[in-house]
Amino acid sequence: MMTSSTMKKMIKETILDNATLFGFEYNGKMGNVDPFFSEGKNHFMLFFDGHEEVVETIDDVFSTAFVMGHNLSEIAADIVATDF
């Protein structure tokens, strides 16, 4: 299992530097963060267990509670990377 800071670094590198989807598993359920470009701005689609939400900044990616009432900063050490 990765530390929280290591996992957060991996997520940032995947979605910002590589501009590709970061998939993960938490509590036996799948989720992902998918970067995309629309209307002249970067956006991020947050998905977990059937719930989708669009945010605009990397800070929002880590502070939006979209995973069973938690945000990625809170659970980073407990997720398993599946696609990156």
Secondary structure per residue as TSV (DSSP state, phi and psi in degrees):
chain	resnum	aa	ss	phi	psi
A	1	M	-	360.0	138.4
A	2	M	-	-84.5	155.6
A	3	T	-	-72.0	162.8
A	4	S	H	-59.0	-46.3
A	5	S	H	-67.3	-35.5
A	6	T	H	-67.0	-43.1
A	7	M	H	-66.3	-42.3
A	8	K	H	-62.1	-38.8
A	9	K	H	-63.9	-42.5
A	10	M	H	-62.4	-42.9
A	11	I	H	-61.8	-48.7
A	12	K	H	-59.6	-46.0
A	13	E	I	-62.3	-40.6
A	14	T	I	-65.4	-49.8
A	15	I	I	-85.5	-26.6
A	16	L	I	-94.3	-54.5
A	17	D	I	-73.4	-42.2
A	18	N	S	-93.7	-13.3
A	19	A	-	49.5	48.0
A	20	T	-	-135.5	165.0
A	21	L	-	-62.3	140.4
A	22	F	E	-113.8	113.0
A	23	G	E	-100.6	148.8
A	24	F	E	-150.5	164.4
A	25	E	E	-122.7	137.4
A	26	Y	E	-142.8	125.0
A	27	N	T	55.6	35.5
A	28	G	T	79.4	6.1
A	29	K	E	-119.4	151.3
A	30	M	E	-95.7	148.4
A	31	G	E	-151.2	173.1
A	32	N	E	-162.0	163.8
A	33	V	E	-123.0	120.9
A	34	D	E	-121.7	110.7
A	35	P	E	-76.2	143.5
A	36	F	E	-151.6	163.4
A	37	F	E	-115.5	126.9
A	38	S	E	-151.5	139.7
A	39	E	T	52.3	39.2
A	40	G	T	77.3	9.8
A	41	K	E	-135.2	154.2
A	42	N	E	-77.2	143.0
A	43	H	E	-137.2	166.6
A	44	F	E	-136.3	125.6
A	45	M	E	-90.7	120.6
A	46	L	E	-99.6	129.7
A	47	F	E	-134.2	134.7
A	48	F	E	-156.8	124.7
A	49	D	T	48.9	47.0
A	50	G	T	88.4	-7.5
A	51	H	E	-100.7	130.9
A	52	E	E	-120.7	145.0
A	53	E	E	-150.3	139.4
A	54	V	E	-104.8	131.7
A	55	V	E	-127.2	165.2
A	56	E	S	-108.2	-17.9
A	57	T	S	-127.3	160.3
A	58	I	H	-65.2	-32.4
A	59	D	H	-62.5	-40.0
A	60	D	H	-63.9	-36.3
A	61	V	H	-56.3	-42.0
A	62	F	H	-88.3	-14.1
A	63	S	H	-109.8	-7.9
A	64	T	S	-83.7	125.7
A	65	A	-	-82.6	88.2
A	66	F	-	-116.9	0.4
A	67	V	B	-115.7	92.2
A	68	M	T	51.4	42.0
A	69	G	T	82.5	5.2
A	70	H	B	-117.2	157.6
A	71	N	-	-100.9	167.5
A	72	L	H	-62.7	-32.0
A	73	S	H	-62.0	-37.9
A	74	E	H	-71.0	-32.9
A	75	I	H	-112.9	6.9
A	76	A	G	-52.1	-39.4
A	77	A	G	-73.4	-14.5
A	78	D	G	-104.8	-4.0
A	79	I	-	-91.0	157.2
A	80	V	E	-114.6	122.5
A	81	A	E	-70.2	131.5
A	82	T	E	-116.2	-34.3
A	83	D	E	-136.2	125.7
A	84	F	-	-161.7	360.0
